[in-house]
Amino acid sequence: MDRTFFACKQEVFNRGVSPDAFLNELIDWAVNAHSEIFERNNRIDIYSRIVTELGPWESFIHRKAAMLEALRVLGGFESSWDWEAGKDTTNPDSNTPSTEEAGIFQCSANSMNFDDSLSDLLLKETGRTDSETFITTTKSNHPFAIEYCARLIRFTVNHHGPIKHKHINPWLRRDAMLEFMGFLERESKSDESRWPHQDEVDSFYGNPRGLDGEPNAEWEKDNIVKVKPPWQLVTAWDFQPVSGIRIHRECAESLKKILEQIWVSSGHDESRIREWGMHLYAGGYNYRLMRGGTRLSMHSWGCAVDFDSARNAFGDHSPNFGSIPSVLDAFADEGWTWGGDWRTPDGMHWQAATV
């Protein structure tokens, strides 16, 4: 997709301006990056350091765009956006392969000690976790370099001096962050056709069928994850607390975006969420037949969710969700199909599959 940058081309200190190629790679990475990289935590991290300039955080995509702006400025400070930058020769501690800074964000291999997930990222990419492999990979593999640094600065602000001492902060630009946000919003919406037709879900989500009509336990273990909304869920039938929605990992990131968008539209107001009925969880992954049919339900692949079944019952031609555009738009923006539009309506139901 063509992108023309304006706000993102503002100067950083005395380093000049970010190359378009670098900005494009940031966005390409962010469009499909794991949502866990941007979610809230209890640490003093990059978001804690830049909240005054770019916050307060109003949505998931706001947090994602803020991360890109932080990386834009950090790349300038650390290396003048040089992917193959070597060690900092002015740092006397950069005297071993483990402590040697490398690449555009000047990360060193010993930073993998902050969390096992960081070394796991290198292991998944290369099959190794030694310092020499880290240096080579962070210079040559651009998506790895971006993701590694993004994950690292969620664990600590102490690894990068420009972050620790807030040297990057005067150069952070809210208009650049908004420009990133615009590209992310546009490109997430342009990807609405990514879901399979419901006759082709086996090839996309895998085959959930086990022996003798039972679910495939190995498939379930490998593919079903839990997504927790920003509000408290309860079961729609007896109002018991629910810890999260069980969903296929292929559409989990999309569902997180949907729920975050609904939360923002509610004004972060749980009473509004309850008014809409989005706290009433009526089902996610569930290996079963379609209601009144002989074929498996989309719930069997973990690509469907149900909410507020009482006010959006199967066959009801005036489901309650039909009057709540904030909910309908959030799912529509991610390309999910709403059952309320069907000839026999199923207003409680959305699925990451077309019909």
C-alpha positions in Angstrom: 0.0 0.0 0.0 1.3 3.5 -0.9 2.2 5.7 2.0 3.3 9.3 2.0 4.8 10.6 5.2 4.7 14.1 6.4 4.7 14.3 10.3 6.9 11.3 10.5 9.6 13.2 8.5 10.3 15.6 11.3 13.9 15.9 12.5 15.3 14.0 15.5 18.0 15.9 17.4 20.9 16.3 14.9 20.3 13.0 13.2 18.2 14.3 10.2 14.9 12.5 9.3 13.8 8.9 9.2 14.2 7.2 5.9 10.8 6.2 4.2 12.0 2.6 4.0 12.4 2.5 7.8 9.0 4.0 8.4 7.4 1.6 6.0 9.1 -1.4 7.7 7.8 -0.2 11.1 4.2 -0.1 9.8 4.5 -3.4 8.0 5.7 -5.0 11.2 3.0 -3.4 13.4 0.1 -4.4 11.2 0.5 -8.1 12.1 2.5 -7.8 15.4 1.2 -9.7 18.4 -1.1 -7.6 20.6 0.7 -8.7 23.7 3.6 -6.4 22.8 1.3 -3.4 23.2 -1.0 -4.5 26.1 -1.0 -2.9 29.5 1.3 -4.2 32.3 2.4 -3.2 35.7 6.0 -2.4 34.8 7.8 0.8 34.4 8.3 0.5 30.7 8.4 2.6 27.5 4.7 3.6 27.9 5.4 4.9 31.4 8.3 7.0 30.0 6.4 8.6 27.1 2.8 9.0 28.5 3.2 12.7 29.0 4.1 13.4 25.4 1.9 10.8 23.6 -0.7 9.7 26.2 -3.0 9.1 27.9 -3.7 5.8 26.2 -7.2 5.7 24.7 -7.1 2.6 22.6 -5.1 -0.4 21.5 -4.2 1.2 18.2 -3.2 4.4 20.1 -0.7 2.3 22.1 0.6 0.6 18.9 1.1 3.9 17.1 2.9 5.3 20.2 5.3 2.4 20.1 6.1 3.1 16.5 6.8 6.8 17.3 9.1 5.8 20.2 10.9 3.4 17.8 11.2 6.1 15.1 12.9 8.5 17.5 15.0 5.8 19.3 16.3 4.5 15.9 17.5 8.1 15.2 19.1 8.6 18.5 20.9 5.3 18.6 22.2 4.9 15.1 20.8 7.5 12.7 18.6 4.7 11.4 21.5 2.4 10.4 20.3 -1.2 10.4 23.9 -2.4 10.5 25.3 -0.1 13.1 28.1 -1.6 15.2 29.0 -1.2 18.8 29.3 2.1 20.6 33.1 2.6 20.7 32.7 5.3 23.4 31.2 2.8 25.8 34.0 1.0 27.8 31.6 -1.8 28.8 31.0 -2.8 25.1 34.0 -5.1 25.2 32.5 -8.6 24.8 30.1 -10.2 22.3 27.5 -10.2 25.1 27.7 -6.5 25.9 28.4 -5.2 22.3 25.6 -3.0 21.0 24.4 -3.9 17.6 22.0 -2.7 14.9 19.6 0.1 14.4 18.4 0.2 18.1 21.8 -0.7 19.6 20.6 -3.7 21.6 23.1 -6.0 23.1 22.9 -9.8 23.6 22.9 -9.6 27.4 19.5 -7.9 27.2 18.1 -11.4 26.6 18.6 -11.9 30.3 15.6 -9.6 31.1 13.1 -12.3 30.2 13.2 -15.8 28.6 10.7 -14.6 25.9 13.5 -12.5 24.4 15.9 -15.3 24.0 13.0 -17.5 22.8 12.4 -14.9 20.0 16.0 -15.4 18.7 15.7 -19.2 19.2 12.6 -19.3 17.1 14.2 -17.2 14.4 17.6 -19.0 14.2 17.6 -22.1 16.4 20.4 -20.5 18.5 20.7 -18.0 21.4 24.5 -17.2 21.4 25.7 -13.6 21.3 27.3 -13.8 17.9 24.0 -15.0 16.4 22.2 -12.2 18.1 24.5 -9.6 16.7 24.3 -11.0 13.2 20.5 -11.4 13.3 19.6 -8.0 14.8 21.7 -6.3 12.0 20.3 -8.4 9.1 16.7 -9.3 10.0 14.8 -6.1 10.2 11.4 -7.5 11.5 13.3 -9.3 14.3 15.2 -6.2 15.2 12.0 -4.2 15.5 10.1 -6.8 17.5 13.0 -7.6 19.8 13.5 -3.9 20.7 9.7 -3.4 21.1 9.5 -6.4 23.5 12.6 -5.4 25.4 11.4 -1.9 26.2 8.2 -3.3 27.6 10.4 -5.1 30.2 12.8 -2.3 31.1 13.6 1.4 30.4 17.2 0.9 31.6 18.7 -0.8 28.6 18.6 2.3 26.4 20.2 5.5 27.7 18.0 7.7 25.5 14.9 6.1 27.1 16.2 5.9 30.6 17.2 9.6 30.6 14.3 10.7 28.5 16.6 12.1 25.8 14.1 10.9 23.2 11.1 12.7 24.8 11.6 16.2 23.3 11.6 14.7 19.8 8.5 12.6 20.1 5.7 14.1 18.0 2.0 13.6 18.6 1.2 14.4 15.0 3.7 11.7 13.9 2.0 9.2 16.2 -1.4 10.2 14.7 0.0 9.7 11.2 1.1 6.2 12.2 -2.3 5.6 13.7 -4.0 6.6 10.4 -1.9 4.1 8.4 -2.6 1.3 10.9 -6.3 2.0 10.9 -6.5 2.1 7.2 -4.5 -1.1 6.6 -6.3 -3.1 9.3 -9.6 -2.2 7.6 -8.3 -3.1 4.1 -7.6 -6.6 5.4 -11.2 -7.5 6.0 -11.2 -10.3 3.4 -8.6 -12.3 5.2 -11.1 -14.7 6.8 -12.0 -17.9 5.0 -15.3 -18.9 3.7 -17.0 -21.2 6.2 -16.7 -24.1 3.8 -12.9 -23.6 3.8 -12.2 -23.3 7.5 -10.4 -26.7 7.8 -7.6 -25.4 5.5 -7.4 -22.1 7.4 -7.9 -23.1 11.1 -7.1 -26.8 10.9 -9.2 -29.8 11.5 -10.8 -29.9 15.0 -12.3 -33.4 14.5 -11.0 -36.3 16.6 -12.1 -39.9 16.7 -15.7 -41.1 17.2 -17.2 -37.6 16.9 -15.1 -36.2 19.7 -12.9 -33.1 19.5 -9.3 -33.4 18.7 -7.5 -32.7 22.0 -4.1 -32.1 20.3 -5.6 -29.6 17.8 -7.4 -27.8 20.7 -4.1 -27.6 22.7 -2.2 -26.2 19.8 -4.8 -23.7 18.6 -7.2 -22.5 21.2 -6.1 -19.5 23.4 -7.9 -17.2 25.8 -8.7 -13.5 25.2 -9.6 -11.4 28.2 -11.7 -8.3 27.5 -11.0 -5.0 29.3 -14.2 -5.5 31.3 -15.6 -8.3 33.5 -17.5 -11.1 31.6 -20.2 -13.2 33.1 -22.1 -16.1 31.6 -25.3 -15.1 29.9 -27.4 -17.8 31.5 -26.4 -17.8 35.2 -24.1 -14.7 35.5 -21.1 -16.5 36.8 -17.7 -14.8 36.3 -15.8 -15.7 33.1 -12.0 -15.4 33.0 -11.8 -15.0 29.2 -13.0 -16.0 25.7 -11.6 -19.2 24.3 -10.8 -18.5 20.6 -8.6 -19.7 17.8 -5.1 -18.1 17.9 -5.5 -17.1 14.2 -8.3 -14.7 15.1 -7.4 -13.9 18.7 -5.4 -10.7 17.8 -8.4 -9.5 15.8 -10.8 -10.2 18.6 -8.6 -8.2 21.0 -8.7 -5.2 18.7 -12.5 -5.5 18.5 -12.9 -5.6 22.3 -10.5 -2.7 22.8 -12.4 -0.6 20.2 -15.7 -1.4 22.0 -14.1 -0.4 25.3 -13.0 2.9 23.9 -16.4 3.5 22.4 -18.0 2.9 25.8 -15.8 5.7 27.3 -14.2 3.0 29.5 -17.5 2.7 31.2 -18.6 -0.7 32.5 -22.2 0.5 32.9 -22.3 1.3 29.2 -20.8 -2.2 28.4 -23.6 -3.7 30.6 -26.2 -1.6 28.8 -25.1 -3.0 25.5 -25.0 -6.5 26.8 -21.3 -7.1 26.0 -20.6 -8.4 29.5 -23.0 -11.3 28.9 -20.8 -14.1 27.4 -22.7 -16.7 25.5 -20.0 -18.8 23.9 -16.6 -19.0 22.2 -14.8 -22.3 21.3 -17.3 -25.1 21.6 -17.1 -28.3 19.6 -20.7 -28.9 18.6 -23.1 -29.1 15.7 -24.9 -26.1 14.3 -28.2 -25.4 16.0 -30.8 -27.7 14.4 -28.3 -28.9 11.8 -25.9 -31.8 11.0 -22.8 -29.8 10.3 -20.3 -28.5 12.8 -20.8 -25.0 14.1 -18.2 -22.3 13.5 -17.7 -22.5 17.3 -16.0 -25.9 16.7 -13.1 -24.1 15.0 -12.9 -21.4 17.7 -13.6 -18.7 15.2 -17.0 -17.5 16.6 -18.3 -15.7 19.7 -21.7 -15.1 21.1 -23.0 -12.3 23.5 -26.2 -11.5 25.2 -28.2 -14.4 24.0 -31.5 -13.4 25.7 -31.9 -10.1 23.8 -30.4 -11.4 20.6 -32.0 -14.8 20.3 -31.7 -17.1 17.3 -34.6 -16.2 14.9 -35.2 -12.8 16.4 -35.5 -10.3 13.5 -34.9 -7.3 15.8 -31.9 -8.2 17.8 -30.7 -5.7 20.4 -27.2 -5.4 18.8 -28.8 -4.0 15.7 -29.3 -0.7 17.5 -25.7 -0.5 18.9 -23.4 0.7 16.1 -20.4 0.9 18.4 -20.5 -2.9 18.7 -21.4 -3.6 15.1 -18.7 -1.3 13.7 -16.0 -2.8 15.9 -16.6 -6.3 14.5 -17.2 -5.0 10.9 -13.9 -3.1 10.9 -12.1 -6.4 11.5 -14.2 -8.2 8.8 -16.2 -10.5 11.1 -19.6 -11.7 9.9 -22.6 -10.8 12.1 -25.4 -13.4 12.3 -28.0 -10.7 12.7 -27.7 -10.1 9.0 -28.7 -13.6 8.0 -32.0 -14.7 6.6 -32.7 -16.5 9.9 -31.0 -14.0 12.2 -28.6 -15.1 14.9 -28.0 -11.7 16.5 -25.8 -12.9 19.3 -23.2 -14.4 16.9 -20.1 -13.1 15.1 -17.6 -15.3 13.2 -14.2 -14.8 11.6 -15.5 -16.6 8.5 -17.6 -15.5 5.5 -20.8 -17.2 4.3 
